[in-house]
Amino acid sequence: MRLKLPDRAAFERLVASGADIAATPAASPRSSGDASPLVDVVVTGAALKTLQSQGARVVQVIARAGDGTANFRASKAAAAARTAAGLTAQKGGSRTTAAADATGADTLHFLQSYWWTSKGQTFVQVEVATTAVQDPDVEIQVQWETADGQTGTFPLQRFVDADEYQYHVALPQAVPSKPVKLVATSSLGGTATQAPKAWPGTTAPPAPSGYQQDFISAYMTPTDIQQRLRRLARQYPELVELVDLPNKTNGYRRTAVGYVGDPAAAAIVVETKAFGSAGGNGIQVKTVAGTGANRPLAATFRDRVLTITLATGADGTVVSTTDEVAAFVAAKFPTRFTAFVEDGSAGKVMPVMSPVRLDDGLTASGLSRPWQVQALRIGTHRDGSKPGVLIYSQEHAREWATPLVTLEFAERMLANAKTDAETKALLDSVDVFVLPVTNPDGANYSFNDYNFQRKNLDNFCTGAARDPKNRNRWGVDVNRNYTVGSVFDGYVGASTDCLSTVAAGTGELSEAESSNVISLAKNHSNIRYAMNVHSYGGYFMWPPGAYSLPGRITLPRPDAEQSAAFLASAKRIVGAISTTRGTVTWPSNTGPVADVLYSAAGNSADQLYYEFGIYAWDFEVGNDLWNATTQQWEGVGFQPPYDEAHAESQEYAAGLVELVRVARDDAADEPTTTRREAK
């Protein structure tokens, strides 16, 4: 849901609670001067009631648990209908530190001022900084003026991150036509005037006649994508290698588990050491009372039934407690079972129970195996002699649109290699690596069990955290498991709590998924550019992606030359994205991760940049859409109706093609094939 919170403190409480925050439109939730900041958050019904009681208001219901399944099935049904009808798609820290001057007036500076037109509507967005950085009550208004003399105003909100003032900003504002003049005025008397620039100010070359595109017809599971990769390798053997990455993932597998007893009264949790698919599913556990007085606690495992005989006292009644039973099972069958006491059941007498079947809780079949992660290597020269571009997606399982983007891009490059001179030239000069599904296990769980699953399926929880009621909270956030700027080094934006949405794992690169991404960089030293495709929210970002506290100390910022290269390339790619349906990534959402989104400790782009010297970017596809009727920006979610996901695949694939052009052009200016030295 998109919520309006009563104040910044409410947002900070939400973050501290470990809430599953999906997006922060225009970073307004951290704006201390905004009385009603926005946040997109995944919540349960009970959590929503609590937030509403604290003053939160629902602005938009973006998606519900289960909507993804309906959207997936609808996309498949529509694809089948199109095929049946013969309607196949055409292949064709703070930035200022001075205070107010002696007169009490502050000084204002425009940090950004841009305008653009999307789908016939013109927008303007600005960032303005005041020198009165310590005054939380400074208000700033911006007046715009068009060439024909029309005027209007809008307020900015104070943007504070990690308790440090950054600037004042607002969501993009709709205006009648191109603004030619902006005047910012503060409540302390400061003023600044500027003529806004066109954003992004670049346009990609149009596709030539006969250019093949639109290869995506439905949402795709990891199995669908695996089959597509293999088909492309067979279809284009002269241009494609199918690369088996070195680390197989755990697979769509979990141990079998069950409650023995009544969780509302007295119960233990019994869990198999074996995966459910490897014999754990269907094992039965029962408790029986010992016969007679003063009988000891005992247990047998025979014919896949664990029978626990409870101890009795002098009068023959059961005296075994939950704690005793759990400890006894774990000690007697150390290679077969683990057990622990259910929350609230400690010290209670263990009840006599009829047989309970243990189960792994997974609904799909045929996926219970370690997963061989594969990437496509595309190009005429796949020998390391050309600059490499790494494009990877679906680190987060629930981001279903992201592999559609990377696959659409791969198919465009391959299908047009023989018919389009520019595509051929690109593949002659660039070595491209495409990894559509970085986190296949989590993706399988998202498609089949819990569509909001973000993490992988590795469960490093211990004790009561392994309670099956937490099954949708287990796993590791793959994009918090890297080595540079990690939570293990004291950076902000990840957690060692196994149930956290941003759980970083047991240590840096503890996960197969993250290790696979790094193996590509290590094993192919010609890779000089990388794009990590995420959703949703419409961001275009690069390092630094993390900071430590106190002091909001970011990882070292790129030097002036590299910062300029990041921004110049971003503008080119944003311009290419906009050619499909007019979607424009906002200026406020374009920049270093730590500045435009939040601190993301241990993310992959930071490691690729700082350790390997790779220019590493991040997409967040799925830009907010302007509702002309309500005059509001609306979020699209992780699994929008397929038509929206399809549109995202087309526009962001065009952006990836432009990224390859950037690599080609950069190599022409700097012909060496070695990577830039990491900073």
N, C-alpha and C positions, 0 to 999 in steps of 0.2 A: 504494500500500500504506500501511496504518497501521503504523508502526514504533515500537517502544520503543527509545530510544537510551540508552546507558549513563550519560550525564551531559550537563550544559549545554554543555560544551566541544564535545561531538560535534555538537550542534545548530549551534553557531556555525561549526564547520568545514563543515557541510553548506550553510549559507547562503553562506559565503565561496566555496564551490566553484561557485556558480551553479546549484545543484540546483533542479529544478522542484517547489517546495513548494506543495501544493494547499491545505492547511489545518493549523492548529495547535490542536487541541482544547483548550479552556479555557486557551489560551496556555501550557500546561505546558512546551513545549519551551524556554521561556526562564526556567524556574524553577530557580534554582541549587540550591535545596534538594531538588529532586526527583531521586532517583537514577535514575529511568527515565521521562524525559519522552516525550510522544507527538508524532508528526508524520506527516501524510499527505503522501507524496511520490511523484512519477512517476519510476520508475527502470527502467533496463535490467537484464537478468539479470546482466551483469558488474558493474554498479554495486551491485546488491544483494549479490552475493558479497563485494565489498569492504567494504560497510557491516557485513555479518554478521561478517566477520573482525575488525572493530573493535568488536564487542559489540552491534550492533543486533539486535533480535528482531522477527520478523513477528508482528503482532497480528491483522491482517485484510488479506486480499486484496480490495480494494474493486472493482477493475476491471482488465481486461487490454486491451492494444491489440487492437482487433478486436471487443471486446465491444460497443462502441457500435454498430458496423454490425449485429451480430446483434440488438441491442435495437431499432434503428431498423426493421429489416425485420420483426421480430416485431410492432412496434406498427402498422406498415402492414397486415400480414396480418390482425391482429386487427380493425383498423378496417374492412377490407374484409369480413371475416366478419360483423361486426355489421351492416354495411349490407345484406349479402346476406340476412341473417336478419330484416331489418326491425327490428333492435334499436337504433334510433337513440337517442342520449342525450336525456334530457329537456332541453328548452331552458329549461326552467323552473328635571513630572518626578517626580520622586519626590513623594510626597504628604505625607510627614512628614519632619522633619529633626532632631528632638530625639533625644537618646541616653537610655540607661538612667539612672535617678535614682541618687542617692548610695548607696542601699542595694543597688544591683545589680539591682533589679527593673525591668522595663520597664513601659510603659503600653500597653494595647491599645485600639484603637478599631474598632468595626464600621463599615466603609464601606458595606457592603450586607448585608442579611439578608432573604431572601425564601423563601417556600414556594409550591408550586402542585401541582395534581393533573392528570395527563395519562393518559388511558386507564385510569383506575382506580388508578394508582400515584401516591403523593404523593412529592414531592422537596423538598429544601431546598438552598439554595446561599448561601454567605457569602463576603465579602471582609473580611479583618481586617488592620489595619496595626499594626505594633509601632513604638515610638519608638526601639528599638535597631536603627536602620537599617543600621549599619555591621557588625553581627554576622551573618555568613552562617550561623551555626550555630543561630540561634534556631528552635526548633520550636514549633508552635502546634497544639493539639488543640481540637476543638469538641465539646461534649456537648449533645445535644438531648434534650428532654423533651416528651412529648405530654400532652394533657389527662387521660388515664387513667393517667398515671404511668410509661409506658414510657420507657426511656432508651437511649441509645447514643452512641458517639463516632466521630469520623473526623478524620484529620489534614489539615492544610492544607500547601500547598507554597509556598515563597518564590518570588515572581514578580519577576524582574529584567528590565528592558528597557534596552538600550543601557548596560549596566553600572550602572544606577540602580535601587535598590529601589523597588518600587511598593506591594506588599501581599502577603499570603498568601491563597491561593485553592485551591479543589479543584473537580473536576467535580461536578455536581449529585448529591446523595446520596439514595438511596431510603430512605424512612422509612415506618412503618406507618400514620401518620395525621398530621394537621396538628400541627406542633410549636408549642408555646406558649412555650417558653423555650430560649434558646441561651446557653451559657457557654463562652467562649473562654479558654484557659489557655496561657501560654507557658512554655517551659523556663527562663526567667529569673524566673518568679514572677508575671508580670503576668496580670490577669484582666479580663474585661469580660462583661457580661450584657445580653442584648437579647431582646425578643419579636419574632420575624420578622413581616414584613408579607406579605399576599397579593400574588402577582405574576401578571399585571401590574396587577390591581386594577380592570380595566375590562372591560366586555362590550359588544360591538357589538349593535345591535338585530337581532332575528331577521328573516330574509327573510320577506316576506309570502306568503300563499298564492298559488300560480301564478307565483312568481318564476322567471324562466327563467335556467338556468345549465347548465354542463357542455357546452360547445361544442367541446371538444378531444377528438380521437379517436386521434391518433397523433403521433409526432415529426414535425416539419415542417422541410424544407429551406428555404433562402432563396427558391427558386422557388415552393414551396408557399405560403410566406407572402406573397410578392409577389402571387400570384393571389388569395389570401384578402383582402388589402387592397383590391384592385381590385373584388372582388365586394362588399365592404362599402360601398365608395363608390357603387356602382351601386344597392345595395339600400336605402341610407338617405341619399339625396341631400339631404334637408332637415336632416340632422344631421352630415354628414361632408364634409370636403374632403380630397382626396388631395394631399399636399404633396410636390412634388419638391424634394429638398434640393440645394443648389447644387453640390456636389462629387461627381462620379462617382468611384467607386473604380476601382482598376487593373483589376479583374476577375479571374476565375479563369484567370490566364495567367502563364506563366513562359517564360524563354528556354530554348532547347534546348541540351543539354550532353552531353558524353560523355568517357570516358577513351580516350586514344589511347596504347596501350601497356599494360603490365601494372602496375596500381597497387602490387602487391607487389614489383615489381622496378624498372622504370623507366617512367614515363608522364608525359604532360602532360594537362591538361584543356582542351578546346576548347569554347567557348561562343558561340552566335550572339548578335548584337545584336538580331535580331528575335525576337519571341515565337515559341514553337513552333507555335502555332496560326496565325501569320502567315507561315509559310513555313520556320521553323527546323526543325520536326520532319522527320526523314527525310533531312536533309543528311548525306552520307557524308564521312568523313575517312580517308585512308589515307597511309601512308608507304612510299616506295620508295627503294631505294638508287640513288645516281647511277651512271651507267655510265662506267667508266673511272677513271683516277687524277686526283686533284686537282680534282674537280668541285665547284662551289659549291652552297651551300644554295639551293633554289628552290622555288616553289610556284605552282600554278595552280588556278583555280576554274572548272570547266566542267561544265555539265549536272548541277548540284547535287552535285558531287563535288569536295572539296578534296583535291588531291594534293600531298603534300609530298615533294620529292625531296631526300634527305639528302646532305650533303656527304661527299666521300671524300678520303682521304689519298693519299700517293704510291703506296701499295700497292693502292689501289682499295677498301679497306675503309671502312665508314661511320665518320665522326669527329664528326658533329653531336651535340652534347649536348642534353639536354632543355631547358636554359636557353636555348640558342641557338635552338632550334626554336620555343619558346613566344614569345620576343621577336620572332622573324622573322614569325610568323603575325600577331601583333597589329599589327606595324608595316606589313606589306604589305596587310592587309585591315582598316583601322581602322574602317570603317563596317559591316563584316559580321561580324567575329569578334573575340573576346578569347581569350587563352590564358595559362595559367600552369602552373608545374611542380607536379606532385603531391607531397605531403609525402613526404620520404624519397628523392625522385628527383633532387634537385639535383646537377648535374655529371655525371650518368651518360650514357652513350651512348644515343641515341634508337634504339629497336628498329624494324625494318621490320615494318609491321602491315598486315593485310588490312583492307578497309573497315569502319569503325565508324559506326553510325547515331547521330546526335544526337537527343535526345528531351527534352521538357520534364518528363517524369516524372508528368504528370497523367493520371488515369484516366477522368474524366468527359468527355462531349462536350456541345456545345451551350451552354456557359457562357463561352466565350472572348470576352468583350466587356467594356468598361467597364460597371460596374453603377450603375444609377440607384437611389439609395437613396430610399425613400419613407417618409413618416410619415402617420398619420391625425390630422386635427384634428377633434375631436368636441365638439359643443355646439350649443345653440340660437342663441347669440350668439357668432359667430366673428369679431368685429370689434375685439377688444382691450379691450372695455369691461368684461369680467369677469376676475377673477383666473385666471391660467393655471397649469396643472399639467403638467409635462413628465415622461413616463414612458418610459424607454428601457432596452433590454436587449441581450444578446449582444454586448457589447464584446469579450468573450473567446469565441473561436470554439467551443470545446469545451463550452460551457455550454448544452447543447441544451434544457434544461427552461425556460430563462428566457423565450424568446419565447412559449412556451405560456402562461406567466403573463400576459404583457402582452396577448396576443390574447384569452385568456379574459376578461380584464377589459374589453377594448374591446367584445367581443360582448355581455357582460352589460349594459353601459351602453346599447348601441344597441337590443338586443332588448326591454328592459324600459321604454324611454322612453315608450311609449304606454300601457302597462298598469300600471305601478307609479308611484304618485304621487310617492314620494320620488326615484326615479331621474329622473323628469321635472323635479322641482325642482332636483336637482343639476345637470342639464345646462342648466337655465335660468340657473344662477348661477355656473357654472364653465366655463372654456375648457380642454379637455383635448387634449394632444399625445401621441401614442403612436408610438414608434419601436421596433418589435419587433426588427429586426436592424440593429445599428449596424455590424457587421463582416461583411458578406455573403461577401467573398472567402475569409476565413479559415474561415467556417462551411462554405462549399462544400468547401474542402480537408479540413475535419474530417469531413464526411459521406462524402467519396469517397476520401480517400487516407490520412489519419493522424488518427484520432479524438481524439488528445490535443493537436491543434494549438490553441494559445492565441492566437497573434498573427495579424496580417493577412498578406497575401502579398507585401508590398513588401520587396524584398531590397536592403538598402543595404550588404551586405558587399562587401569588396574583396579581391583577391588570393586566397590559399589558403582563406580562409573561404568562398569561393564553391564549394568542392569539393562535388560532388553528394552526398557522404556526409552533408553537413550540411543536406540539403533540408528535414528536419523541424524544423530549428532556426532557419530564416530567418524574417524578418518583424519587425514592430513591435508592441509591446504598446500597443494603442490607449489603454488606461487609465493609461499612463505618459507620454503625449505632449502633455499640456496644459501651460499656462503658469505656473500658480501652484504654488509649492513644488516646482519641477521639479528633476531631477538636474542640469540645466544651471545652476541657481542654488545648487547645493550640498546639496540635500536627499537623504535616504536612501530607498532602496527602488526604485531604477530603475538602469539601466546604459546606458552608451554602447557596450557590446560588442554587435555585431550578432547574436551567437549566444546572448545571454542570454535567459532566459525573460521578463525584464522589460525588454527593449531599448526605449529611449525614442525611437529614431529619430535622424534627423540634426539635429533641432532641435525647438523647441516648435511644436506644431500643424503639423508637417511632413506629416501624414497627412490624407487626405480624410475618413476616418471621424471623427476627433476634431473636425475643422473643421466637419463637419455638425452635430454636437451644439451647438457654440458658436454656429453660425449661427442655430439655433432661438432661443437665448437673446437674441442680438443683435437679431434681426428681430422679436421678439415681447416687448416690454418689459413686458407684463402677466404674464409667467410669474414666479410668486413661490414655487413649490414644485417640487421635482424628486425623482424616485426612480430610481436606477440599479439595475437588477435583475441580480444575479450569482448564481453557485452555485459551490461548495456549502459547507455547514457551519453554516447557521442563525445568521446575524448580522444585527443591525439597527444601522446606524452613521451617523455624521454627522461634519462637520469638527470639529477639524483632522485631516487625514489624513496629515500628513507632518511630520517633524522633521529638523533638521540636527545634525551632530556636530562637535566634542564638546559635551557638555552636554545632549543631548536637548532641543534648543530647538524646540518645536513652532511651527507657524504660530499667529498670534494666536487665542486661544480666544474663543468667543462670550461676550458679556457675560452677566450673571446672568439677565436676562430672556429672552434668546434660548436660553440653555442649558436653562432651565426649559421653554421652549416645545418644544425638540427632544425632551426626555425625556417630557413630557406627551403629545405627539403619538405618540411611539414606543409608549407604553403602550397608547394607544387602538388603534393599528394591530396591535400584537402580540396584543391581546385579540381583534381581529377575525379574525386568522389562526387562532387557537386554536379558533374555533367549528366548523371543518370536521371535523377528526379529532383534536382535542385537542393538536395540536403547539404547544409553547410555546418561543419563543426565550429562551434562558437570560439571566438578568440580567447575567452576566459577559460575554456576547456583545453587549450593548446599550450603546452609548456612542460616543464619538469613535473614528474608525478607528485613529488612532495609539495609542490606549490599549487597545483590546480586540482588535486584530488585529496590525498592524505598520505601519511607516512605508511609505507608498505614494506616492513622489514623483511629482508631475505627474498626479494623478488628476483625473477630471472633476468630482466633487462639490466639491472644493476650489476649482476655478476658478469654478464656478457660484455658490458662496457668497461667495468673497472679491472676485471681480470684478463680479458682477452682483447681489449681495445676495439671492440665492435661497436659501430653506431647502432644502438638498440632502441627501437621505438615500441610503443604500445598503442594499439587501437582499442577503443571501447565502442563497438558498433552499436546501432540502435539508438540513434539520436532522438531526443525529445521532439515531438511533432507539435506544430502550432495549430491550435483549434481556433479557426477564425470566428466561429460563432461565440465561443466563451471568452475569446481573447486570452487564452491560457496555453502554456506549454504543458504537454502531457507525456508521461513516460510510456514506454512500449513493453518493458519487461524482458525476462530472459527467454521466454518461449512464446512470442507473440503469434497470433494467427499466421498461417503460413504465408499469405500474400505479403505481409510485412517482412517476415524473415527472408522471403525471396528477393524483395526489393533491396534489403540490406546486403544480400549476397552479391547482387549485381553492382551496386555502387561501390562497395568496398573492394571488390575484385578489381574494379577500374583503378582504385587507389593503389593496389598492390602492383599492377602493371606499371604505374608511374614510379613506384619504388624501384623497380628493375631499371627503368630509364635513368633514375637518379644514380644507381650503381654504375650503369654504362657510361654516363656522362662524367661521373667523378673519376672513373678509371681512365677515361680519355685525357682528363686534365692531369692525372697523377698516375702514370702508367705502371708503377710498381705493383706487384701482386701481393706484397706482404701487408699485413695489417698495420694500421697506425699504432704507435706506441700507446699503451694504456696509461691513463693519467692516475 
